[in-house]
Amino acid sequence: MKSENRDAKLQTRHLSLVARHCNPGYREAIEAVRFLKKGWAAQPRVGIVLGSGLGEVVRKLRGARTVSYRHVPHFPKPTVAGHAGTVHLGFWGELPVAMLEGRVHLYEGYAPAAVVFPTRVLALAGIEVLVVTCAAGGISPRATPGSIMLLSDHLNLQGANPLAGAHDSRWGPRFVDMIEAYDPELRRQARRAAARLRLKCFAGIYAALAGPTYETPAEIRALRRLGADAVGMSTVLEVIAARQLGVRVLAMATITNRAAGLSRRPLSHGEVLEVGKRAGRDLARLLDALIRHLSEGRP
């Protein structure tokens, strides 16, 4: 009974936090930017969002200032294992980088504006390029566990869009062209770097669903017919928000498992974290090669 009461209190507290961070706007984003700049004078050129189990990439930063989301004004707080909820501000080589270790999702009860709030804060802080990473289930035959998919396009099946509702022109235009949501030149650079490093890497289409349940075999069959190569529960809303603000985007998914109905093994979040951790080493190598290009002033 005590355990049930404690769980109920935690759930009530979480819902209260969600309500307070429901729709943070431009003013709140500026407050968060000012807070982050107080302790770090450099202007970040690249922003990186780390997905499930990819925290090892943080080790690449030097001289990093680390701040919990709990201390950044208006930042939403992750509640999912594998999402630490930490901002890292430091240098990758000579390039100033802002890294988000962990994200929040629609299925946690957050509104789209809260889901994309950290991305918008990085954009207002000055980033020119956003690198978004995530874990995904493989649908196409080439999407095998441990491989890396560079997103070339997406299917937004989450039933939400961060640009819907009252329009604030300070974020950018109301109607955003998504033909090249994922920057072709950044993707070419990533493929070349992966080839040099002999990493299993391919370009594909990502389907974003709301979650938190994993998809049914019937849903995976439908997604395959729609052209999806991999499926997940994140990324797309952040990409839309970044593109509205004119930030170039490179998105990479680590394939952590075969999607429902394509493997005899049941799906589990633990497996996602474990494979994501192993794939994180390859992802860190790939990011290292890419950021060297960016620090040299290349596209």
KEKE-3310 file (N, C-alpha, C; in steps of 0.2 Angstrom, whole numbers, plus 5000, padded with zeros to 4 digits):
npx = (5004:5010:5019:5011:5005:5016:5020:5008:5009:5021:5017:5007:5015:5023:5013:5010:5021:5022:5011:5015:5025:5019:5016:5028:5035:5041:5047:5050:5060:5070:5074:5079:5090:5098:5101:5109:5120:5126:5135:5143:5153:5155:5148:5138:5140:5136:5123:5118:5107:5105:5099:5091:5101:5113:5123:5136:5143:5145:5157:5166:5167:5176:5182:5169:5154:5141:5124:5110:5093:5084:5088:5088:5079:5062:5064:5059:5057:5064:5057:5060:5070:5087:5087:5095:5093:5102:5111:5125:5139:5152:5168:5171:5184:5190:5178:5164:5151:5134:5126:5112:5108:5097:5079:5062:5046:5031:5023:5025:5017:5019:5016:5018:5025:5033:5040:5049:5055:5069:5076:5073:5078:5092:5093:5090:5101:5111:5116:5120:5119:5110:5112:5103:5100:5094:5086:5080:5068:5071:5065:5066:5076:5090:5091:5097:5101:5112:5117:5118:5106:5105:5094:5084:5072:5055:5040:5028:5018:5013:5002:5003:5010:5023:5021:5008:4993:4992:5001:5017:5027:5041:5047:5049:5043:5026:5022:5032:5044:5047:5054:5068:5071:5080:5097:5105:5119:5125:5122:5128:5141:5141:5139:5151:5160:5157:5159:5173:5176:5172:5159:5143:5131:5117:5105:5089:5071:5062:5049:5038:5030:5017:5019:5018:5018:5026:5026:5013:5013:5005:5005:5018:5019:5011:5018:5029:5024:5021:5034:5043:5059:5063:5057:5051:5049:5051:5061:5055:5047:5056:5065:5056:5054:5067:5070:5060:5066:5077:5088:5101:5099:5105:5101:5102:5099:5101:5100:5092:5085:5075:5060:5043:5036:5046:5056:5060:5061:5054:5050:5060:5063:5075:5083:5084:5092:5104:5109:5109:5119:5131:5131:5133:5147:5151:5143:5149:5162:5158:5152:5163:5171:5163:5161:5174:5175:5166:5172:5183:5177:5170:5156)
npy = (4994:5006:5008:5009:5021:5030:5029:5034:5048:5052:5051:5061:5072:5072:5075:5087:5094:5093:5100:5113:5115:5116:5123:5131:5147:5159:5169:5162:5154:5163:5167:5154:5153:5164:5160:5149:5155:5163:5155:5151:5157:5155:5154:5142:5132:5120:5110:5095:5082:5069:5052:5037:5028:5033:5041:5040:5047:5060:5060:5065:5078:5092:5102:5104:5112:5107:5105:5101:5098:5101:5113:5122:5136:5133:5121:5105:5090:5074:5058:5045:5030:5030:5043:5056:5069:5081:5096:5099:5109:5113:5110:5102:5096:5110:5116:5124:5117:5112:5101:5090:5079:5067:5068:5074:5066:5065:5055:5055:5064:5077:5093:5097:5109:5109:5098:5101:5112:5113:5111:5123:5132:5130:5134:5147:5151:5151:5140:5133:5121:5107:5091:5077:5063:5046:5031:5017:5005:4992:4991:4989:4977:4981:4987:4983:4977:4987:4994:5011:5023:5036:5049:5052:5057:5059:5051:5058:5052:5055:5062:5076:5092:5104:5117:5120:5129:5145:5157:5162:5174:5176:5164:5160:5157:5153:5143:5130:5124:5107:5100:5097:5093:5086:5090:5088:5089:5088:5075:5068:5071:5063:5050:5048:5049:5038:5028:5029:5025:5012:5009:5002:5009:5018:5027:5032:5031:5038:5033:5041:5037:5039:5031:5025:5012:4998:4995:4986:4970:4971:4985:4987:4981:4989:5001:4998:4996:5010:5015:5016:5014:5013:5014:5025:5034:5048:5063:5069:5080:5089:5091:5098:5110:5115:5117:5127:5138:5140:5131:5120:5102:5086:5070:5055:5038:5025:5008:4998:4986:4973:4977:4975:4958:4955:4948:4935:4937:4945:4963:4975:4988:4988:4981:4990:5000:4993:4989:5002:5008:5001:5004:5017:5020:5018:5028:5039:5040:5042:5055:5062:5063:5070:5082:5087:5091:5101:5110:5114:5122:5117:5112)
npz = (5000:5004:4994:4983:4986:4986:4972:4967:4971:4965:4952:4952:4955:4943:4933:4937:4935:4921:4917:4921:4912:4899:4887:4883:4877:4866:4875:4886:4881:4878:4891:4895:4886:4890:4903:4901:4894:4904:4911:4901:4889:4876:4859:4853:4839:4834:4838:4847:4849:4859:4858:4865:4876:4871:4878:4879:4870:4875:4881:4871:4872:4878:4892:4897:4902:4913:4915:4923:4916:4926:4931:4922:4916:4913:4905:4900:4909:4907:4909:4906:4906:4901:4896:4901:4904:4903:4900:4890:4888:4878:4870:4855:4848:4841:4840:4846:4855:4859:4868:4870:4882:4882:4879:4879:4876:4867:4872:4886:4891:4887:4879:4861:4860:4871:4869:4859:4864:4870:4858:4851:4860:4858:4845:4846:4853:4844:4836:4820:4814:4817:4825:4826:4835:4837:4843:4834:4827:4816:4799:4785:4775:4776:4788:4800:4817:4826:4815:4806:4802:4791:4791:4777:4774:4782:4789:4797:4809:4821:4825:4828:4828:4830:4825:4824:4830:4838:4829:4831:4825:4828:4829:4816:4799:4796:4787:4783:4772:4768:4760:4759:4772:4779:4778:4762:4759:4771:4774:4764:4767:4779:4775:4767:4778:4785:4777:4776:4789:4789:4793:4795:4787:4780:4770:4774:4776:4790:4801:4812:4826:4839:4851:4869:4867:4858:4840:4832:4823:4812:4810:4807:4795:4787:4788:4781:4768:4766:4764:4774:4782:4795:4812:4825:4840:4841:4837:4824:4827:4833:4822:4813:4821:4821:4807:4805:4811:4803:4804:4799:4797:4802:4804:4813:4815:4827:4824:4834:4835:4827:4820:4826:4823:4814:4819:4830:4843:4858:4860:4869:4881:4887:4879:4868:4875:4878:4865:4859:4867:4864:4850:4851:4852:4839:4833:4840:4834:4821:4822:4826:4815:4807:4813:4813:4800:4800:4809:4801:4793:4782:4772)
capx = (5000:5014:5022:5006:5004:5022:5019:5003:5012:5026:5013:5004:5020:5025:5008:5010:5027:5020:5006:5018:5029:5014:5017:5033:5035:5048:5049:5053:5066:5075:5076:5083:5096:5102:5103:5115:5125:5129:5141:5147:5153:5156:5142:5138:5139:5133:5119:5117:5102:5106:5093:5091:5107:5119:5126:5144:5145:5146:5164:5170:5167:5181:5180:5161:5149:5136:5119:5104:5087:5080:5090:5087:5072:5057:5066:5055:5061:5063:5055:5062:5076:5091:5087:5098:5091:5107:5114:5133:5141:5159:5171:5173:5190:5189:5171:5159:5145:5129:5123:5107:5108:5090:5074:5055:5042:5023:5019:5026:5012:5021:5013:5023:5029:5037:5045:5054:5058:5076:5079:5072:5083:5099:5093:5091:5108:5116:5118:5119:5118:5107:5112:5098:5101:5088:5085:5074:5067:5073:5060:5069:5081:5096:5090:5099:5103:5119:5118:5116:5102:5104:5087:5083:5065:5051:5033:5025:5012:5012:4996:5005:5015:5024:5019:5000:4990:4993:5007:5022:5032:5048:5050:5050:5037:5020:5022:5039:5046:5050:5057:5075:5071:5087:5102:5108:5126:5127:5121:5134:5147:5141:5140:5158:5164:5155:5163:5180:5177:5169:5153:5137:5127:5113:5100:5082:5065:5060:5042:5038:5023:5017:5021:5024:5019:5029:5021:5010:5016:5001:5007:5024:5018:5008:5023:5034:5021:5022:5040:5047:5064:5064:5052:5053:5044:5054:5065:5052:5045:5062:5067:5051:5055:5073:5069:5057:5071:5082:5094:5102:5098:5107:5098:5104:5096:5104:5095:5093:5081:5071:5053:5038:5035:5052:5061:5056:5062:5050:5054:5060:5067:5082:5087:5086:5097:5110:5112:5111:5125:5136:5131:5135:5154:5152:5140:5154:5167:5155:5151:5170:5173:5159:5163:5181:5174:5163:5177:5187:5173:5167:5148)
capy = (5000:5012:5008:5012:5028:5033:5029:5039:5054:5053:5052:5067:5077:5073:5078:5094:5097:5093:5106:5119:5116:5113:5127:5137:5151:5163:5173:5157:5152:5168:5166:5149:5155:5169:5156:5145:5159:5165:5151:5148:5163:5154:5153:5135:5132:5114:5107:5088:5079:5062:5048:5032:5024:5036:5045:5039:5052:5065:5060:5068:5085:5094:5108:5105:5114:5102:5108:5097:5101:5104:5120:5127:5138:5131:5115:5099:5085:5067:5053:5038:5027:5031:5050:5059:5076:5086:5100:5099:5115:5112:5110:5095:5099:5117:5118:5125:5112:5112:5094:5088:5072:5065:5072:5072:5063:5066:5050:5057:5069:5084:5095:5098:5115:5107:5093:5105:5118:5113:5112:5130:5136:5129:5138:5154:5152:5152:5135:5133:5114:5102:5084:5073:5055:5042:5024:5015:4998:4992:4988:4987:4972:4983:4991:4978:4980:4990:4999:5018:5025:5043:5051:5056:5059:5055:5051:5061:5049:5056:5066:5082:5097:5110:5123:5120:5133:5152:5158:5167:5175:5176:5157:5159:5157:5148:5137:5128:5119:5101:5095:5095:5094:5084:5093:5083:5090:5085:5068:5066:5070:5058:5044:5047:5048:5031:5023:5029:5022:5006:5008:5000:5015:5019:5032:5029:5035:5036:5034:5043:5036:5042:5027:5022:5005:4997:4994:4979:4967:4974:4992:4987:4979:4995:5006:4995:4998:5017:5016:5017:5009:5012:5017:5027:5038:5055:5066:5073:5087:5093:5093:5103:5116:5117:5120:5133:5143:5140:5127:5114:5096:5080:5065:5048:5033:5018:5003:4994:4980:4973:4979:4969:4954:4954:4945:4930:4940:4951:4969:4977:4995:4986:4979:4996:5004:4990:4990:5009:5009:4998:5008:5024:5020:5020:5035:5044:5040:5046:5062:5065:5064:5075:5089:5089:5094:5107:5114:5116:5127:5114:5112)
capz = (5000:5004:4987:4978:4988:4984:4965:4965:4973:4960:4946:4953:4954:4936:4929:4939:4931:4914:4916:4921:4906:4894:4881:4884:4871:4864:4880:4890:4877:4879:4898:4895:4883:4895:4909:4899:4892:4910:4913:4895:4885:4868:4855:4850:4832:4832:4843:4846:4853:4860:4860:4870:4877:4867:4882:4879:4865:4879:4882:4866:4874:4883:4895:4896:4908:4913:4918:4923:4914:4931:4933:4916:4916:4908:4902:4902:4913:4905:4914:4903:4907:4896:4895:4908:4905:4905:4894:4890:4884:4878:4864:4851:4845:4842:4838:4852:4854:4864:4868:4875:4883:4883:4877:4881:4871:4867:4876:4893:4893:4886:4873:4856:4861:4876:4866:4855:4868:4870:4851:4850:4864:4855:4839:4848:4856:4839:4832:4813:4812:4823:4824:4830:4835:4841:4843:4830:4825:4808:4795:4779:4776:4778:4794:4805:4824:4826:4809:4807:4797:4790:4789:4771:4774:4787:4790:4804:4811:4828:4826:4831:4824:4835:4822:4825:4835:4837:4826:4834:4819:4830:4828:4809:4795:4798:4782:4782:4766:4771:4754:4761:4780:4781:4773:4758:4759:4778:4773:4760:4772:4784:4771:4766:4784:4787:4772:4778:4795:4788:4797:4792:4787:4774:4770:4774:4779:4797:4803:4819:4829:4846:4857:4870:4865:4852:4835:4831:4816:4806:4809:4803:4788:4784:4787:4776:4762:4765:4762:4780:4783:4802:4815:4832:4844:4842:4831:4819:4829:4834:4815:4811:4824:4819:4801:4805:4813:4798:4806:4795:4801:4800:4809:4813:4820:4828:4823:4840:4835:4821:4822:4828:4818:4809:4823:4835:4850:4860:4860:4876:4881:4890:4873:4865:4878:4877:4858:4858:4871:4859:4844:4853:4851:4832:4832:4842:4829:4815:4824:4827:4808:4804:4817:4810:4794:4801:4812:4796:4789:4776:4773)
cpx = (5004:5017:5017:5005:5010:5021:5014:5005:5017:5022:5010:5009:5022:5020:5008:5016:5025:5015:5010:5023:5025:5016:5022:5034:5041:5051:5053:5060:5071:5078:5081:5090:5101:5105:5109:5121:5129:5135:5145:5147:5153:5149:5142:5137:5135:5129:5118:5112:5104:5100:5095:5098:5113:5123:5134:5147:5148:5154:5169:5171:5173:5179:5173:5159:5143:5130:5113:5098:5083:5082:5089:5080:5068:5058:5061:5059:5059:5061:5057:5069:5081:5092:5089:5095:5096:5110:5122:5135:5149:5162:5173:5178:5190:5183:5167:5152:5140:5126:5118:5107:5101:5085:5067:5051:5035:5020:5021:5021:5013:5018:5019:5027:5034:5043:5050:5057:5066:5079:5078:5077:5090:5099:5094:5098:5113:5118:5116:5117:5115:5108:5108:5099:5095:5089:5079:5074:5068:5067:5062:5074:5088:5097:5091:5102:5111:5121:5116:5112:5103:5098:5087:5076:5061:5044:5031:5018:5011:5006:4997:5010:5016:5022:5012:4999:4992:5000:5011:5027:5039:5051:5052:5043:5032:5021:5029:5040:5050:5053:5064:5075:5078:5092:5105:5116:5129:5127:5126:5140:5147:5142:5147:5162:5163:5159:5170:5181:5174:5163:5147:5132:5123:5108:5093:5077:5063:5053:5042:5031:5023:5019:5016:5024:5023:5024:5019:5013:5012:5003:5013:5023:5015:5013:5028:5031:5021:5029:5045:5053:5065:5058:5054:5048:5047:5057:5061:5050:5051:5065:5063:5053:5062:5073:5065:5061:5077:5089:5095:5102:5101:5104:5100:5101:5100:5099:5096:5090:5077:5064:5048:5036:5040:5057:5057:5057:5057:5054:5054:5065:5074:5086:5089:5091:5104:5113:5113:5118:5131:5137:5134:5143:5155:5149:5145:5159:5164:5154:5158:5172:5170:5161:5170:5180:5171:5167:5182:5183:5170:5160:5146)
cpy = (5006:5013:5011:5019:5033:5034:5034:5046:5056:5055:5059:5073:5078:5076:5086:5098:5098:5099:5112:5121:5114:5117:5133:5140:5154:5166:5168:5154:5157:5168:5160:5150:5159:5165:5152:5149:5162:5162:5149:5154:5161:5153:5146:5136:5126:5112:5099:5086:5071:5058:5042:5028:5027:5041:5045:5044:5058:5066:5063:5076:5087:5101:5110:5108:5110:5105:5103:5101:5104:5111:5125:5129:5136:5124:5109:5094:5078:5063:5046:5036:5028:5039:5054:5065:5081:5089:5100:5105:5114:5112:5103:5097:5106:5120:5119:5121:5112:5105:5093:5081:5070:5070:5070:5070:5065:5061:5051:5062:5076:5086:5096:5103:5113:5102:5096:5111:5118:5114:5120:5134:5136:5134:5145:5156:5153:5146:5136:5126:5110:5095:5080:5066:5052:5035:5022:5008:4998:4988:4985:4982:4975:4986:4985:4980:4981:4994:5006:5020:5033:5045:5055:5059:5056:5055:5053:5058:5050:5060:5073:5086:5103:5117:5125:5125:5140:5153:5164:5168:5175:5169:5156:5159:5152:5142:5136:5123:5113:5097:5093:5097:5092:5086:5088:5083:5087:5077:5065:5065:5065:5051:5043:5046:5040:5026:5023:5025:5014:5004:5006:5006:5016:5025:5029:5034:5033:5038:5035:5042:5038:5038:5028:5015:5004:4995:4987:4976:4970:4981:4992:4985:4985:5000:5004:4997:5006:5019:5017:5012:5008:5016:5019:5031:5046:5058:5071:5080:5091:5095:5099:5110:5119:5120:5126:5139:5143:5136:5121:5108:5090:5075:5058:5044:5027:5013:4998:4987:4979:4974:4973:4965:4952:4950:4940:4933:4945:4957:4972:4984:4993:4984:4985:5000:5000:4990:4997:5011:5007:5002:5015:5025:5022:5026:5040:5045:5044:5053:5066:5067:5070:5082:5091:5093:5101:5112:5117:5121:5124:5113:5106)
cpz = (5000:4997:4983:4980:4985:4976:4963:4966:4967:4953:4946:4952:4947:4932:4931:4935:4924:4913:4916:4915:4899:4887:4882:4877:4870:4870:4885:4887:4878:4886:4898:4892:4887:4901:4907:4897:4898:4912:4907:4890:4877:4865:4852:4843:4830:4838:4842:4851:4853:4862:4865:4870:4874:4872:4882:4874:4869:4880:4877:4868:4879:4886:4896:4903:4907:4917:4918:4920:4920:4933:4928:4916:4910:4904:4904:4905:4910:4910:4911:4904:4900:4893:4901:4909:4907:4899:4895:4885:4884:4871:4861:4847:4846:4841:4844:4850:4860:4863:4873:4876:4886:4880:4880:4875:4872:4872:4884:4895:4891:4879:4867:4857:4867:4874:4862:4858:4868:4864:4850:4854:4861:4849:4841:4851:4851:4835:4825:4811:4818:4820:4828:4830:4839:4840:4838:4829:4818:4805:4789:4780:4778:4785:4800:4812:4823:4820:4811:4801:4797:4787:4782:4771:4780:4786:4797:4805:4818:4830:4829:4827:4829:4832:4822:4830:4833:4834:4829:4828:4821:4829:4820:4805:4797:4794:4781:4776:4769:4766:4756:4769:4782:4776:4769:4758:4766:4777:4769:4763:4776:4781:4770:4772:4786:4783:4774:4784:4795:4793:4793:4792:4780:4775:4770:4777:4786:4798:4810:4821:4837:4852:4863:4869:4858:4847:4835:4824:4811:4805:4805:4796:4784:4783:4782:4769:4761:4764:4768:4780:4790:4805:4822:4834:4845:4836:4827:4821:4830:4827:4813:4814:4822:4812:4800:4807:4808:4799:4801:4799:4798:4806:4807:4818:4820:4828:4829:4840:4829:4824:4823:4822:4813:4813:4828:4842:4852:4861:4867:4876:4883:4884:4869:4868:4877:4870:4857:4862:4866:4853:4845:4851:4843:4830:4834:4837:4823:4816:4824:4820:4805:4807:4815:4804:4795:4804:4807:4791:4783:4777:4777)
residu = (MET:LYS:SER:GLU:ASN:ARG:ASP:ALA:LYS:LEU:GLN:THR:ARG:HIS:LEU:SER:LEU:VAL:ALA:ARG:HIS:CYS:ASN:PRO:GLY:TYR:ARG:GLU:ALA:ILE:GLU:ALA:VAL:ARG:PHE:LEU:LYS:LYS:GLY:TRP:ALA:ALA:GLN:PRO:ARG:VAL:GLY:ILE:VAL:LEU:GLY:SER:GLY:LEU:GLY:GLU:VAL:VAL:ARG:LYS:LEU:ARG:GLY:ALA:ARG:THR:VAL:SER:TYR:ARG:HIS:VAL:PRO:HIS:PHE:PRO:LYS:PRO:THR:VAL:ALA:GLY:HIS:ALA:GLY:THR:VAL:HIS:LEU:GLY:PHE:TRP:GLY:GLU:LEU:PRO:VAL:ALA:MET:LEU:GLU:GLY:ARG:VAL:HIS:LEU:TYR:GLU:GLY:TYR:ALA:PRO:ALA:ALA:VAL:VAL:PHE:PRO:THR:ARG:VAL:LEU:ALA:LEU:ALA:GLY:ILE:GLU:VAL:LEU:VAL:VAL:THR:CYS:ALA:ALA:GLY:GLY:ILE:SER:PRO:ARG:ALA:THR:PRO:GLY:SER:ILE:MET:LEU:LEU:SER:ASP:HIS:LEU:ASN:LEU:GLN:GLY:ALA:ASN:PRO:LEU:ALA:GLY:ALA:HIS:ASP:SER:ARG:TRP:GLY:PRO:ARG:PHE:VAL:ASP:MET:ILE:GLU:ALA:TYR:ASP:PRO:GLU:LEU:ARG:ARG:GLN:ALA:ARG:ARG:ALA:ALA:ALA:ARG:LEU:ARG:LEU:LYS:CYS:PHE:ALA:GLY:ILE:TYR:ALA:ALA:LEU:ALA:GLY:PRO:THR:TYR:GLU:THR:PRO:ALA:GLU:ILE:ARG:ALA:LEU:ARG:ARG:LEU:GLY:ALA:ASP:ALA:VAL:GLY:MET:SER:THR:VAL:LEU:GLU:VAL:ILE:ALA:ALA:ARG:GLN:LEU:GLY:VAL:ARG:VAL:LEU:ALA:MET:ALA:THR:ILE:THR:ASN:ARG:ALA:ALA:GLY:LEU:SER:ARG:ARG:PRO:LEU:SER:HIS:GLY:GLU:VAL:LEU:GLU:VAL:GLY:LYS:ARG:ALA:GLY:ARG:ASP:LEU:ALA:ARG:LEU:LEU:ASP:ALA:LEU:ILE:ARG:HIS:LEU:SER:GLU:GLY:ARG:PRO)
# end
